[in-house]
């Protein structure tokens, strides 16, 4: 807790006026002089009582979402100040210092008149909260008398963290991804080899073979259902985001959102997903599970766009046996595949490029229609 500054000059002025009126009443006498001295004495007592409020004993707690939220959401924040004991508080001003880049709807401060209350709660909303790891800490609390003769202020520390993930869009394409092979022929590379052991029944999605339809369940439910078999191998998906300097700040946010959507899709289908952020020296190996999703999304939340010099050409790494998706903001002519003919390239923010993504809502359509060469 940090101590704020008092107002000794104003308090000294008030005490000086009190002494002057008392001396005037003693020297001059008379009903008016005594009434003036009594008035100043009562005013001084009120200023002292309300001005020396025990701010040092206040307890404060802040309530922010304990689970990550998506960028662009509206977040409710509540601050509760617990008063240690009854005190004739004239007012209590509370202001929450927001992290850089976070904007509140209206203001993150309020003035309360607690009087006999032992607990005061304020709430405000954060609008269109940006992606990132936002750290809340200091709350400024002040009180005093009505005339400001004895204003006091305290800074209470309450460190908290709010994790804001990039927004995601649901994807519906099935467990095979389009892959460009040498000679320009487009094939479907199956990412999951399945056994003959039946795992369960699930909803039909575009791309499922008609031979997989479970007709008995389909007849009972009135909706197409397909058989799902146990996989023989664990599929792997690698998502690579190009250097921040090849994107504009807006398009870099879209690229990160696309990467998060692809990672979420793969992990929901129990695929091993790896993520690499070029230029940021950040990478997570291929794994699966809810904890791995949190690790990927946190990394996508922490990275920042920065202006940097980048080379004019992107040479993709050698092709691997797993599926690799590269998200870039370069022109198609600046992407050299080399031996990486099995890598898929998703262009973000490039007007005139077939299948380019200009906003996050374009991603499902682009994935359904295929990638640009």
N, C-alpha and C positions, 0 to 999 in steps of 0.2 A: 504494500500500500504506500503510495506516495503522498506527501503532505503538500497541500496547496498554500497559497499566500493569503494572509489576513489583510485588513484595511486599517492599519494603525493610525494613519493620518486622519481619517474620518472619525474614528473612535476618540482620538485625542481632541478633535474639535468638539465632539459631543460632551466630553468630560469638562472641557474648558468652559463651554456654555453653561453647564450645570454649576460649576464653581462661581461663575460670574453672577448668575441669578441668585445663588445662595448668598453671596457677598452683598448683592444689591438689596435683598430682602432684609439682611441683618443690619445694613447701614442705613437704608432709606426707610424701611418699615412700611406699613400700609397693607391693606387687604390685597390689592392688585399684585404687589411685589411678592407676597407670600404665595398667592395662587400660582404665579408664574414659576416660583421655585419648586412648588409641589408638582406642578405639571412636568417640569424638566426632570425631577427625580423619578417620577413614575415612568416617563419615557425612557430614561436611562436604564431602569431596571428591566423594562420589556426588551430593550435592545440587547442587554447582557444575557437575559434568559434565553431569548431566541437565537442569539448569535453564538453562544457557546454550546450549541447542540452537539451531542457526542457522535460526530461523524466517524471517528476512529473505531467505533464499535459496530458499525454497520456490516451486514453480511449480504453478499450479492450472489445470485446464480443466474446463469443464462441458459436458455433452452433453444438449441438448434437441432435440426434433424440429425439423428445419430447414424442414419444410413445415407449412402451417397445419393445425390440428386443429379438430374440431367441439366446441362447448360440450357439456359432459356427459361427454366422453370421459375415460378414464384415461390419464395421460401418465407415461411413465417418464423419470426424470432420473438421470444418473450424474455424479459428481464424482470426478475423479482428481487426487491430490496427488503430485507428483513431488519426491522428496527429492534434494537436490543431491549429497550424498555420504553415505557411511556415517557414522552417528552413533548412539550408544547411547540412542536415544529410549526413555524409559520409557513414554510414552503420547503420543498425538496425537488431540486432540479437534477435530472439524470440524463446523461448523454453517452451513447455507445459509440466508441470510435471504430468506424468500419474499416475493413481491409481495403487496400488500394484497388480500385477498379470496381468495387461493389457499391451499388447505388440503392438507396432505400426509397420506397414510395412515400413521399412527404418528407419526414425527418425521422432520424433515429434518436430523438430526444423528446422529453416531455417534462412538465412541471406538475407536481402533485402537492396536495395540501393534506397531509396525513392526519394531523391533529391527534385523535385518539387511536388511529390505526397502528397496528404492529407490523403490517406487511403491505407493500405497495408493488403492483405489477404493471408493467408497461409492455406493449407489443407493437411491432411494426413489421412491414413486409419488405423483402428484397425482390425487386423486379428484374426479370431477364438476367438472372445471375450468370456471370461468365464462367467458362470452364476453368478449372484450376483447383489448387489446394489453398483455401482461404483460412487465414489464421486470425481469430478474434482474440483480443486480450483486454485492453483497458476500458474501463467505464468511469466516467467523470461524474462525481456526485458533489453538489454544492447546496448550501443553505445559508441562512442569515436572517437579518431583520428586514422589515418592510422598506426602510430608507437606505439600506446598504451601508450602514455605519460599520457593521461587523460581518462582512461576507466571508465565508469560509468554503474551502474546496478540498476534496480528496479524490485521488485517483486509485480506484480499486482494480486489482489485476485478477482477471478470470480467463486464463488461456483456454481456448477451445479451437477445434479444427472442423471445417466444413469441406467435404470432398465433393467436388462437382465434376461428374463425368461428361465426356462429349455426348451429344444426342445420338441416338441410334434409330434405325428404321428396320422394321421386320423384313426379313428376306425369306423367300419361299422356294428357291430353286433347290433341286434335290442333290444327293450326295455325289454327283459327278459334275465336274467342271469342264468347260470347253478349253481345249489346249491346241495351240497352233503348232503343227509339225512341219518339218522341212518339206518344201514343195507346195506349201500353201494349203494343204488339205486339212480341214477341220474335223477332228474326231472327238469322241467323248472318252476321257480317261477316267476309268472307274476308280474312285478313291477308296472304296470299301469292297473287299472280297468277302463274300458271305458264305456261311456254311449252310447245311441243310437242316440245322436245328432251329425250330420255330421259336422265336423270342416273344412274339405278341402280335396284336392287331393294331394298326394305326390308320389315320385318315389318309385318303388318297390325295397326292399332290401331283402337280404337273411334272411329267417325266417318268412316273412310275409305269412299269410294263403291265399290260393287261393280264399277263399270265400270273401276276402277283395278287390279283383281286381275290378276296375271300368272299365268295358269293353268298354263303349262308348268312354271314354278319351283315353284308350289304342288303340282303332281302329283309332282314329283321329291322334294321335301323333306317332304311330308305336312303342311306348315303353310302358312297363308295368307300370300302375299307380294303386295305391291302395287308398281306402277310409280311411281317418283319422277322428276319432271320438273324441269328447271332453272327457277328463279324469274325472272320478268320484273322484279319490283320487290323491294326489300329490305324486309321487314316491320319494323314498329317497335312496341315495347311500352314503355309508361311506367308505372312503379310509384311511387306516392306514399304515404308513411306519414304519418299525421296527427301532430299535436303530442304530445310525451310526456305532457303533463298530462291528456290525455283517457283515458289508460290507467292501470291499476295497474302497479306494477313487473313483476309476473308476466306480465300480458297484453301489456305492451310487448315483452317478450322473445319472446312468441308472434308478435306483429306483425312484428318484425324477421326472425324465422325464416320467416314466410310470404313476406315480401319477398325474402329470399334464395332460397327455393325457386322463386318465380316468375321471378326473374332467371336462375337456373341453367337452368330449363326453356327460357326464350326463347333464351338464348345457345347451348344445346345444339342448338337448331333453327336456328342461324345467323340469328337475328333481332337487330335493333338494339334494345338495351335501355337505357332511361334510368331513373335513380333519383333521387327527391327526398325528403328528410327534412324535414318541416315543423317549424318551431320550433328547428331546429338549424343552419339556414343552410348545409346541406350538399346538394349536388346534383352529379350526373355526367351529361353529355350522352349521347345515344343513340349507342352504338357496339356493336361486336361483337368477339369474339375472346377467347382465354384471358386476356390481360393486362387486358382490360376487366372480366372476371369477378373477377379479383384486386382490382381497384380498387373494385368495388362491395362485395365481401365485406369488404374492409378498412374501408370506410366504415361498414358495418353493425356491424363489430366495435368501432369507436372510439366510436360515439355512446353516450351515457349517459342513463338516465331521470332526470328531475328534476321536482320539484314546482313547478308554475307555474300562474298564473292564465290561463285560456283563455276565449275567448268561447263563448257557449252555442250559436252557430250556425256551421256550416261551409258556406261558399258555394264550390261547386266552380268551377274555372276553365272558360272556354268550351271546348266540345268541339273536338277536333282530328281530323285524318284518321286518326291512329293509334289503337291501343287504349290506354286508360288505366285503371289499376286503383288505386283509392284504398282504403287500409286504415285503418280508424278504429275507435275505441272509443266513439263517440258513439251516442246513441239515433237510430233512423231519422228521427224528427221533427226532429232537430237538423241534418240534412243537407239543404241546399237545393240542388237541381240547377241551377236557373236555366236557362241555355241549354246546360248541359253534359249533355244527355240521353244522350250517347254514352259517358259515363263509368260505369265499373262500381264498385260500392261493396262492400267486404268488411268485415263487422262482426266484431270480435274481442271476445270476453268478454261479449257481450250475451245474457243468458238470455231466452228467449222470442222472439227474433228468428229467423224462418225462415232457415236457411242460415248462421247465425252460427258462428264458429269459436271453440271453447272450449279446444282444444288442437291442436297442430300436426298430429296424425294425422287431424283432421277435414278438413284442407284438400283432399285429393284428392276426397273425397266431395262437398264443397260445390262444387268446381269442376265436377264431373260433373253435379250436379243443377241448377246455376245459382245466380246471385247474388240477394240480397235487393234489392228495389226501394228 
